[in-house]
Amino acid sequence: MRPSTPLRKRLLHSIAMLGALLLAGPATAAITYKLDRPQALAGEAINIIGLLFNDGDTAISWTAPKSLVLQWRNQDGKVIRSLARLTTSGAQVNVPVNNFVKFAWRAVVPTGVKGLQAVNVEGEPTLLALDTSPLENSPVSGTVAAGPVIDAGAGRGLSDPALPDSIVAATGASVTEGPPVNTPERLVAPPTAFENFRSAISPYEPIYFDVGNKGGRNARYQVSFKYRLFSPNDPANPEFIDNFYFGYTQTSLWDLSSDSNPFVDTSFKPSLFWRKDALWQAPQKDWFVGLASGVEHESNGKKEDESRSLNFAYVQPEFNYRFDGGSTLTFAPRIKAYFEKNENPDYADYAGYVDWKLRWAQDNGLVLSGLYRHGKSGRNTSQLEAAWPLRRTFLNMNGYFHVQYFQGYGQTLLNYNRKSDGQIRIGIALVP
């Protein structure tokens, strides 16, 4: 890859304007729990449903615990503790602003419980009720639980055996005593070094692999990620510096019809930027406005006459509207200022100075997006994309069915000044 041109210090001042935007309200993110049914007998399985909702001003990353310790408390104050195990695949999630994610943990009603039970997840203030018999409701209390964690459903006779201390300790719970019910659990960073690294990585631009057949079989694919440079001390309320990211995107056009299947061109795009998903939110949480601003380098890693490179600073306001039906409409124009583009000084004549971007995304559903660039003398570029989750098809796969239409200039950095006729490509997207 051709070395990136050093970014001049004066351009970093384009980010300083963001300091005036620190008046945004604090972020909030919380998980709530409920039972999937109100009645179950001892020995039957129930599900604890957790709903993680991001009501804050920036996307959050959260790792669901593999098991929860449950407290079962009857009207006499007798306490039994058991484990509920995660059944939802993909324990780590990234939750955008004003979106939610659902988890489920499976638990077995212990053989020692009778009547109406107050059930809570240790460390959470939520108190749930489960009727384990036809008896009428009785008052329950919530105090610190004392006693071993038992293996519900595995008992022989009248009681369930206690789990080994090593298994209980692996959940992060005390072997013999749980925390007070009214002690809320914070959304904290994952405990291991690898999980800390993983939690700092999140989606950036779309990730896809599409194939078309116009002018010979070819593929266009893109990989992209962003890495949070600083870990917030309080993930639910990140500070200004916590919103700085390193981003990387790589886009390639691949000739699949010629001998040896050569790559036509590849663009390497590292970037440094500041981003906050919601600088301002309406009281009803339907409207929210975010901002991204930074610097980006793009080059194709080739030499001499085929070498292409440019740098630009940008500001990208993001206007979002959240529909009641569970979808979000985003309008995000990216305003660019180029510098050091000696190898292709007329690049802006073809790509313009604004990327007009529009996106509509259903929760776990259809995603539609569009990009428009307006260059000089009618040199216009359009890109339209649609994605549908494969989990909602007979394939039941991860990822999305992806369709992309491209027409105009800049399909590759090498041929930024050559117009590409309209072409449709079909493939799979990991991030639409």
Order of alpha helices (4+ residues) and beta strands (2+ residues): alpha-beta-beta-beta-beta-beta-beta-beta-beta-beta-beta-alpha-alpha-beta-beta-beta-beta-beta-beta-beta-beta-beta-alpha-beta-beta-beta-beta-beta
